[in-house]
């Protein structure tokens, strides 16, 4: 293959991490977003999203988590909260390589060229243990050498799965970088614009808000685009949560976070789901600067091999949007 030194899982060290050396990276429990074996990186049942954003070293740092939330007959399950049947405690076990394997198996993935091009593609199959609502989910990760800042995540129903209404992939911790701007078709909105009364539940969450496809941005090919960013120049400068001082964004600069739904034919079925939170995760410490977005995802009725793309950009959202709309 080419000159890219792809990051690929290392089995003996139980280091399940894949991605672009100079771009987006995805890791699984028991490995954190920085690829350090022995540091599990937080709750099980989540995709850890890393990016080379740390100061001085330019090593990968944690940016967000992505949870898997299948819905069957209206019953929604949560991959990081639901008890595991394969491991003690909460959080579904996720492994790579082969369906039905229950030990900590992590495959390097397969590397190939897109037909007729010099574009390298790293593909990784992930399997999630069955959910209480009988959903059985397989994910395919795809990293491209010409798109280092994106990972395409395709959801597949494994054999024996209950029929899913949705298979939601949600970026769960917008308050880590304190995302407070979301870019819609005609304007940008803040949490205070969307929840002016700041009515929150005892855990600090607002109600979920669903915005239809008609309110969302489209890219040049007709797919859906949703961007969120911090309103702070230096998110790392905010004081850490005294209840959880390790819960602190350490990046040298903020990033625009975005979701793309590339299927223009079914783009009209897509909704943007948002909620806000006024306190940090698993605690009571108010988020510096007030209410911030927490969950951020695109959702659509489930069809097998449905793809959503998660991306990160150093550019501010307006520049990123112009680039996607002019391709």
N, C-alpha and C positions, 0 to 999 in steps of 0.2 A: 504494500500500500504506500501511501504518501509519507510526508515528513511529520505529520501530527503525532505527538506522543500522547495518545488517548489515555485518559484515566480509566482503568478497568479494575474490576473486583480482584482482590487477592484472597484466595481461599484459606491458606494456612493461617494467616493473620486475622481471619474473620473480618475482613475490611471490605464491606459491600459499598463501593462507591464507583460511580461511572460519570463520564462527561468530558468536556473540553478542557484542556489544561489552561486555556486563557478565557474561559467562558463559564457557562452554567454547568453545575455539577449536581448530581442527585445521590444521596446516600440513604442507607437504611439502618435501623437498629440492628446490631449493637455498635454502630459507628457514627460519630458526629459529622457535621457538615465539613469539618476541616480534615476529615480522613484519619483521625487519630484512633487507632484500635485501643480498646479498653475504656474509651469515653463514649458512652452510649448516646449522647446528644439529645437526651430528653425522652418524651413519651414514645412508646412503641406504637406501631400502627400508622406511622406517618412517613411521607417522603420528605427528607431534609433537603432543602434547596440552598446550595452554596454558590458563591461567586468570589473571584479573586479581588476582594475589596479591602483587605486589612492593610493598615498603614505600614510603611517601611518594607515588610516582607512581600507584600502583594499576594499573600496566600489567600486561600478561600476562607470566607467567613460565612456564618449563617445569615440568610436573608429572610426565609419564610419556611413554613411547613405546609405540605399539601396533604389533606385528609381524604379518605375514600368513604363516600356516604351513599350506599345504594338504597333505593326506595322500592319496596315491594308492596303492592296493594295499599299504598299510603303510609306504610310503616317504614320509617327511616332509621338506619343504623349508622353508627359512628365508629370508624376504624380505630381511633385512639382511645375511645372510652369503653367500648364493649369488651367484656371479659374474653380472654383467650382460652381455648381448649388445648392448646399445645404448649403454653408457657404459663407460669403463675402470674396472676395479676391482670390488670387491664391492658388493652392494646392488642389488636390482631397481629399475629406473626406474618411477616411478608418475606418471601424468599425468591430466588431467581433460578432459572435454568429449566427445571423439570417439574411438571405437574405431579402432585401427590407426595413430594418429598417433605418430610417434617423436620429433618435435622437442619442445622444452620448451614445451608448450602447456598453458595453465592457464585454464579456463573460470570465469566468475563464478558459475555455477550458476543455477538457476531459482527464482523466488520466487512463491509462490501462497498462497491462503487455503485452510484446511481447509473442505470443504463445510459450509455452514450455520453457520459460526463467524467470529469475527474473529481467529482464530489464524493467524499467518503461519508459513510453512514455507519454509526454504531447503534445496534439494536439490542435491547435487553428485554427479556420476558420476565415479568414479576407475577407471582401468584400470592393471593391473599387467602388465609384460611376462611372457611364458611362463616357467614354472618347469621345472627339469630333469626333474621327474616328469610333465611334459606337462599339468599343471594350468594353466588360463588363467582368471584371477580378475578379476571386476569388482566394485567396491564402490560402494554408494550411501550417501552420508552424508545424514542428515536432522537439521536443527536446527529446533526449534519455539520460537516467541516465548513460549509459556506454560511452557516447560521449559528455561530458559537454562543449566541446569547439566548437560544431557545431550546426547549425540549418539548417534543410532541408526545402526548400521552394518549394512547388508544385503549379504550375499555372494551373488553370481550367477556361475554358470559361463558363461564366454564361449563362443561357437560354436567347436567344435573342441577343447574341453577334454576331457582324460581324466576319467573318472568319479571323483569325490572321495569318500573315506571321511569326511573331515572338512575343514572350512576353519576353522582355529583362528585367532582373533584374540586375541592375548595381550598384556597389559600387562607390559612386559619389565623395568622397572627400579624395583622396589619399594624397593631399597636407597637410591635417591636421597632419598626422604623417610623411609627406614628404617621400613617398614611391619612391625609386629610383633604386630598383633592382627587375627585374622580371626574374623568372627562367623558361627557355624553355627546350626543349628536350635535347639539346647538350651543352647548355651554359647559362650564365646569361647575361642580357642586361640592360643597363641604358637608360634613356631618351635621352642622348646625342648620344648613339649608334643608336637609332632608328630614331631620328630627328636631324642629325648632323648639319643642317643649322639653327635649332631653329626658323624656320618660323612659326610665330604665328598669329592668328587673333587678331582684336582689343581688344577682351576680354581676351587675353592672352593664349587662347587654341591653341594647335597644331591641325593639321588634325587628324582624327581618323585613327588608324592603325589596320588592321585585319590580324591575323596570323592563318594559317590553322591547322587542327588537326595534320597533319604530323609534324608540328614544336613544338608540345606541349608534355608535360610529360604525361605518363600513370601510373596509379596505378597498384597494383598486379592483380586486377580483370579486367583490360582493360579499366577502366574509365579514363576520362581526369582530369588532375590536373594542376592548375595554381597558383603559389605562388608569392607574392610581399612583399617586406620588405623595411624598411628604411636603409640608409647607415650611420645613426647616432647612436652612443651608447646611447645617452640621448636626444631624440627628445624634451623633455620638456625644455631643456636648451636654445633653440633658442628664440630670442626675440619675444614677441607677436606682432601682426599686430597693429600698432598705430591707424589705422582707425577702428579696431574692436578688442580691447584688450581681449574681452571674447573669441575670436576665437584662442584658444591656447591649444595645447595638454598638459594635466596635468598628464599623467601617469608616474608611477615610472620607467617603462622600456618599450622598444618597443615590438611590437608583429608582428609575421609573419601573414599576411592576405592571405587567399586562397579560391579558388573556386574549387569544385569538380562536375563533371558530371558523375554520377555512371552508366549510361546505356551503357555498352560496345557495345551492338549491334548497336547503332546509334552514337557512339563516333566519327566516321569518318566525321560526318556532323557538328561537333562543331568548332567554331572559337573563338579565344581570341581577344577581342576588347580592345584597349588601346588608351588613349590620354594623352597629357601632358599639363601642365600649368605653366606659369612663374610668375604669380601674384596670390595673395590670392583671395579667393572667394569674389565676389561682391565689389572689390576694385582695387586699383592700386599699392598696396605695393608688391614689388618683394619678392618672396619666398626665405628665407635664404638658401644659397647654390645653388640657381639656379633652373632650370627646374625640376619638379617632376611629376610623374604620377598622374592623377586626376581620370578619369573614368577607371574602371577595371571590366570586366565581361566576362563570357562565353555566347555565343549565339548559337542557333541552330534553324532550322525550327520548328515552333510550332506544337506540338501534345498535345492533352488534357492530363492532369495529368503529365505534364513534370516537373521533379525535378532537381533543382540545390542546391548544399550544400555550404553554406558559413561557413568558420571556422577561428579560431584564434589560434595561438600557441605561447607559450613562447620560444620554441626552434627556433634556426635559421633555415632558409629554407632548407639547405642541410640535416640537421638531420631529419626534418619533411618529406622530400621527401624520404629518405631512409626508414623511418618507413612505409610510405604508399606503397612503392614498395616491401617491404619484408613481408607484411602481408600474 
